[in-house]
Amino acid sequence: MSATAATSTADNIIPCYGRFPLRFVRGEGAYAYTEDDTPYLDFASGIAVNALGHSDKGLRDALHSQIDKIWHCSNLYHIPQQEELATMLAEKSFADRVFFSNSGLEANEAMIKCARRYHYARGDKNRQVIITLSGAFHGRSLATLAATGNPTYLEGMGPTPQGFKQVARDDVAIVAAAIDDTTAAILVEPVQGEGGLYPLVNNDYLQKLRALADEYGILLLFDEVQCGVARTGKLWAHQHAGITPDGMSLAKGLGGGFPVGAFLATEELGTALSAGTHGNTFGGNYLAMVAAKYVISTVSTPDFLANVVKQGQDLSARLQQLCQRFPDMISDIRGMGLMLGIRLADNYSNKDLVASLHQQQMLSVPAGDNVVRLLPPLNISTDVLDVAEQKISEALGALQ
Ligand SMILES: *Cc1c(COP(=O)(O)O)cnc(C)c1O
């Protein structure tokens, strides 16, 4: 250690995160417990990751069943668990082909590379530009930051990868006007997460994008890293719009807390990444595959999805009531399913509400546009919502 290094244990962590002063050591269901065993109602779910809450018995059993057999042996070889999960995902989606990664940005990076390569392989070498929307978030690699289009995240990080064009999300006509003979694809989150729970899937927006993509021979790509895997009450968020994309990225909820991401594609698109064109050492790890297989088989049943819809409507109705009780504080309730947001009026700060919720021993996540995100486990029950409503009401009251 250098002479200037500080001495608290946290001082050995690179300080790139603004962390809240909380330290969790275990979790059970909808609760996470601090070092002194204080329970916090967890409506952050590790940012929509812990889809089944903490320490889910079935998920633990799935991992236990694999842990004594084999963990890793590289994509130099066939991995049966990858093939099983890929088949499961293909059966339950528009897709025929799957590439596995460990994270959301890696799934998006694979999708972006594949989209460009698809046009290249068809002799359309100019088609390299990906159109993205304002309010988007696609990850923190250089390329996915270029796709995200938020200049503050790229400040001081050197040259920005080219081939992305961001346009306002408000109107499909604006997207249409941005398409030219360099366009490879349109990349969209059906429900924007970090951007403030802005649902693009609600009206006919995605249908119109599908029609545009077909008209111009370009690809429609959905980033469902946050809104996919049953979070909105359907297995994939785009199912609310009744159309399918050419490619889709998944991650957050997919492993229920185990790191895993996936890029799903149609046969035509997915086969554009031929042998040697892309790779990932850890992608498709055996433990990640059994975790994701368990999560997908659990959250895709009609009963499970019906509960997400029911609890989502219940939570949304309770938030609407709070909106009426605190009209000066709450300007809007956003989102769908169990991906809901409280948008605060301009003279209140979402960070203050998150902190006030901490005082009530409840976790939530700030998002863009002054929104507080509520992302509970997808298997919650009504009694958990009773507790949540009480805590949110107290937290709002304390800020008044
Ligand atoms: C979180 C997120 C990502 C990035 O995922 P990482 O696993 O952090 O790389 C990409 N897209 C969306 C929509 C996300 O919410």
The ligand as a Tripos MOL2 file, in Angstrom:
@<TRIPOS>MOLECULE
LIG
   15    15     1     0     0
SMALL
NO_CHARGES

@<TRIPOS>ATOM
      1 C1        -28.5450   -2.2530  -16.0430 C.3       1 LIG1
      2 C2        -28.8160   -2.0810  -17.4750 C.ar      1 LIG1
      3 C3        -27.8180   -2.3330  -18.4420 C.ar      1 LIG1
      4 C4        -26.4080   -2.6810  -18.0650 C.3       1 LIG1
      5 O1        -26.3260   -3.9040  -17.3850 O.3       1 LIG1
      6 P1        -24.9420   -4.2740  -16.6390 P.3       1 LIG1
      7 O2        -25.1990   -5.6820  -16.1710 O.co2     1 LIG1
      8 O3        -24.7780   -3.3020  -15.5370 O.co2     1 LIG1
      9 O4        -23.8690   -4.1870  -17.6310 O.co2     1 LIG1
     10 C5        -28.1680   -2.2340  -19.7640 C.ar      1 LIG1
     11 N1        -29.4080   -1.8900  -20.1400 N.ar      1 LIG1
     12 C6        -30.3890   -1.6390  -19.2490 C.ar      1 LIG1
     13 C7        -31.7580   -1.3090  -19.7370 C.3       1 LIG1
     14 C8        -30.1200   -1.7140  -17.8850 C.ar      1 LIG1
     15 O5        -31.0800   -1.4370  -17.0010 O.3       1 LIG1
@<TRIPOS>BOND
     1     1     2 1
     2     2     3 ar
     3     2    14 ar
     4     3     4 1
     5     3    10 ar
     6     4     5 1
     7     5     6 1
     8     6     7 2
     9     6     8 1
    10     6     9 1
    11    10    11 ar
    12    11    12 ar
    13    12    13 1
    14    12    14 ar
    15    14    15 1
@<TRIPOS>SUBSTRUCTURE
     1 LIG1         1 GROUP 0 **** ****
